[in-house]
């Protein structure tokens, strides 16, 4: 059985996908209906390595 997806849920899912650059989107389904959408966004920063001491 396919989950019932109303228009608002679809719009919210698409909107969340457009906003995320890195992360995850979790769609919770209960009794065949979308009941919750959770997003986790990750921020990545470039870190320069430590400089080695002269020997």
N, CA and C of each residue as an Amber inpcrd file, in Angstrom:
protein
   165
   0.8450000  -1.1950000   0.0000000   0.0000000   0.0000000   0.0000000
   0.8820000   1.2460000   0.0000000   0.6060000   2.1490000  -0.8770000
   1.3560000   3.3950000  -0.9380000   0.8670000   4.3700000   0.1240000
   1.8070000   5.1450000   0.6450000   1.4430000   6.1520000   1.6420000
   0.5920000   7.2430000   0.9880000  -0.3650000   7.7460000   1.7610000
  -1.1770000   8.8640000   1.2980000  -0.3600000  10.1390000   1.5230000
  -0.1680000  10.9050000   0.4620000   0.6250000  12.1270000   0.5800000
  -0.2240000  13.3020000   0.1330000  -0.5220000  14.2040000   1.0610000
  -1.3110000  15.3630000   0.6660000  -0.3970000  16.4320000   0.0640000
  -1.0050000  17.3850000  -0.5960000  -0.2750000  18.4180000  -1.3230000
   0.6450000  19.2290000  -0.4080000   0.2100000  19.5440000   0.8060000
   1.0340000  20.3110000   1.7490000   2.2980000  19.5450000   2.1210000
   2.1570000  18.2400000   2.3450000   3.3220000  17.4290000   2.6970000
   4.3260000  17.3980000   1.5450000   3.8360000  17.2310000   0.3350000
   4.7160000  17.2210000  -0.8410000   5.4560000  18.5510000  -0.9540000
   4.7370000  19.6480000  -0.8020000   5.3620000  20.9740000  -0.8690000
   6.4190000  21.1510000   0.2160000   6.1310000  20.6840000   1.4250000
   7.0930000  20.7930000   2.5210000   8.3360000  19.9360000   2.2710000
   8.1460000  18.7470000   1.7220000   9.2660000  17.8580000   1.4230000
  10.1560000  18.4840000   0.3480000   9.5560000  18.9650000  -0.7120000
  10.3250000  19.5910000  -1.7980000  11.0500000  20.8320000  -1.2880000
  10.3910000  21.6210000  -0.4790000  11.0070000  22.8220000   0.0810000
  12.2140000  22.4630000   0.9520000  12.0720000  21.4550000   1.7810000
  13.1710000  21.0230000   2.6420000  14.3490000  20.5240000   1.8110000
  14.0710000  19.7850000   0.7490000  15.1360000  19.2850000  -0.1190000
  15.8880000  20.4170000  -0.8120000  15.1850000  21.4500000  -1.1860000
  15.8330000  22.5890000  -1.8500000  16.7280000  23.3770000  -0.8990000
  16.3840000  23.3830000   0.3890000  17.1380000  24.1670000   1.3690000
  18.4020000  23.4580000   1.8560000  18.4170000  22.1480000   1.8320000
  19.5390000  21.3870000   2.3840000  20.6650000  21.2800000   1.3610000
  21.8780000  21.6370000   1.8020000  23.0460000  21.4260000   0.9520000
  23.7420000  20.1270000   1.3500000  23.9050000  19.9210000   2.6650000
  24.4480000  18.6780000   3.2150000  23.5860000  18.3050000   4.4130000
  23.1610000  17.0810000   4.5040000  22.3740000  16.6540000   5.6510000
  21.4300000  15.5320000   5.2790000  20.3430000  15.4510000   6.0300000
  19.3940000  14.3730000   5.7830000  17.9650000  14.8730000   5.9730000
  17.0680000  14.1610000   5.3210000  15.6380000  14.4470000   5.4320000
  14.9670000  13.1250000   5.7800000  14.2470000  13.0980000   6.9020000
  13.5680000  11.8860000   7.3540000  12.0650000  12.1400000   7.2810000
  11.3770000  11.2620000   6.5730000   9.9260000  11.3680000   6.4350000
   9.3070000  10.2330000   7.2420000   8.5060000  10.5800000   8.2410000
   7.8620000   9.5870000   9.0960000   6.4510000   9.3200000   8.5850000
   6.1450000   8.0380000   8.4270000   4.8280000   7.6180000   7.9430000
   4.1690000   6.7780000   9.0300000   2.9010000   7.0750000   9.3200000
   2.1330000   6.3290000  10.3250000   0.7780000   5.9820000   9.7090000
   0.4400000   4.7160000   9.7390000  -0.8170000   4.2400000   9.1440000
  -0.9560000   4.6870000   7.6930000   0.1520000   4.6580000   6.9600000
   0.1150000   4.9790000   5.5370000   0.0490000   6.4560000   5.2030000
   0.2030000   7.3420000   6.1970000   0.1590000   8.7780000   5.9500000
   1.4140000   9.4440000   6.4870000   1.9050000  10.4520000   5.7500000
   3.0600000  11.2230000   6.2160000   2.6230000  12.0160000   7.4380000
   3.3370000  11.7970000   8.5540000   2.9710000  12.4870000   9.7860000
   4.0340000  13.4750000  10.2670000   5.2660000  13.3290000   9.7580000
   6.3330000  14.1850000  10.2690000   7.4740000  14.2420000   9.2650000
   8.1350000  15.3960000   9.2100000   9.3260000  15.5720000   8.3780000
  10.3990000  16.1800000   9.2710000  11.5570000  15.5190000   9.3360000
  12.6850000  16.0200000  10.1270000  13.8610000  16.2790000   9.2020000
  14.5170000  17.4110000   9.3880000  15.7210000  17.6950000   8.6160000
  16.8970000  17.8900000   9.5650000  18.0300000  17.4090000   9.1370000
  19.2770000  17.6140000   9.8610000  20.2620000  18.1700000   8.8520000
  20.7310000  19.3730000   9.0990000  21.6710000  19.9850000   8.1690000
  23.0580000  19.9910000   8.7720000  24.0280000  19.6600000   7.9630000
  25.4060000  19.6340000   8.4110000  26.1310000  20.8200000   7.8040000
  26.9540000  21.4580000   8.6020000  27.8120000  22.5460000   8.1430000
  29.2320000  22.0100000   8.1230000  29.9020000  22.1650000   7.0270000
  31.2680000  21.6720000   6.8990000  32.2030000  22.8660000   6.7330000
  33.3080000  22.8230000   7.4790000  34.2990000  23.8870000   7.4180000
  35.6480000  23.2970000   7.0590000  36.3450000  23.9610000   6.1770000
  37.6690000  23.4990000   5.7850000  38.6390000  23.8550000   6.9050000
  39.3700000  22.8460000   7.3660000  40.3370000  23.0490000   8.4430000
  41.7190000  22.7670000   7.8790000  42.6070000  23.7480000   8.0370000
  43.9710000  23.5460000   7.5680000  44.7140000  22.6870000   8.5710000
  45.5520000  21.7790000   8.0730000  46.3250000  20.8980000   8.9430000
  47.3400000  21.6710000   9.7690000  47.7780000  21.0530000  10.8540000
  48.7850000  21.6780000  11.7090000  50.1070000  21.7560000  10.9680000
  50.8340000  22.8290000  11.1860000  52.1500000  22.9660000  10.5700000
  53.1420000  22.0870000  11.3250000  53.9920000  21.4110000  10.5880000
  55.0140000  20.5580000  11.2160000  56.1630000  21.4180000  11.7190000
  56.7280000  20.9820000  12.8450000  57.8880000  21.6680000  13.4010000
  59.1150000  21.3250000  12.5760000  59.9980000  22.2950000  12.3980000
  61.2380000  22.0360000  11.6680000  62.1110000  21.1170000  12.4880000
  62.7360000  20.1420000  11.8260000  63.5810000  19.1930000  12.5540000
  65.0370000  19.5060000  12.4000000
